Amino acid sequence: MTLPFTPEPDFKPEVHGFFDPATNTISYVVRDPGSEACAVIDSVMDIDYAAGRITHESADRMIAMIREKGWRLEWLIETHVHADHLSAAPYIQEKLGGRIGIGENIVIVQDTFGKVFNEGTEFERDGSQFDRLFIDGDSYAIGGMTAHVMHTPGHTPACMTHVIGDAAFVGDTLFMPDGGSARADFPGGDARTLYRSTKRVLELPEKTRLFMCHDYGPNGRDIAWETSVGEERRHNIHLHDGISEDEFVEMREKRDATLSMPRLILPSLQVNMRAGAVPKDKDGRLMLKVPVNAL
């Protein structure tokens, strides 16, 4: 057993998913059933990239629910630096409070993409834009709940899985069983590392609920975002029991070579490596860069 904590499979937090059809992202509000405390995981800020227009309808839906219920927001969690949607964490924090947390290897991502976007020395590459940098085995409280953090790299160096009772929020480490796994070809990604991370997640108790960050409805099925460790071990098309590490790596690297860059990767990385803050130019105007032939 390589889990850095003892699972609590009999504790069931309240989980509410919010699907964003523009980016196929699922954000979550997770509430402690014994108090009014809650956390937001992987929020979305809306962008019309062609028009250069940012809005907050997706975040406002979560804010409205939390306010209506009278809950208290304590954490805004990023499972990783997303390459396909922009985080709304600072917008939600301004409205409701809470602390923003991400894995400590955000500093690797900041260093890598600070160079890609030719960021100046004013861009701090120490993770200081976030309120908490998690390491493997860390824990934090959401009311009376204890959330445990596992480092699960491979898709990105900073990927973390957050386990709260019988619920695990896996980011892009796993997809639904018929979706398989996330790509591992971004800078800092590695298919072999991803395989080992998924196997670590699948050491959790079989009934552990797994909550996905994305779903694309393969073969026309309805969008879904909750499965279980047992279902993944039996049916995941890339990672079911019996698939060897070498088999997975061969499949993943071959598949990744055919994939195009995500539509929102350029704005997403610039914003998300800043904890959801949109960069500004020297005159203080919100401004995004488009590096040419850099990815």
Buried (B, 14 or more C-beta within 10 A) or exposed (E): EEBBBEBBBEBEBBBBBBBBEBBBBBBBBBBBEEBBBBBBBBBBBBBEBEEEEBEBEBBBBBBEBBEEBEBBBBBBBBBBBBBBBBBBBBBBBEBBEBBBBBBBBBBBBBBBBBEBBEBEEEBEBEBEBBBBBBEBEBBBEBBEBBBBBBBBBBBBBBBBBBBBBBBBBBBBBBBBBBBBBBBBBBBBBBBBBBBBBBBBBBBBBEEBBBBBBBBEEEEEEEBBBBBBBBBBBEBBBBBBEEBEEEEBBEBBBEBBEEEEEBBBBBBBBBBBBBBBBBBEEEEEEEEBBEEEEEB
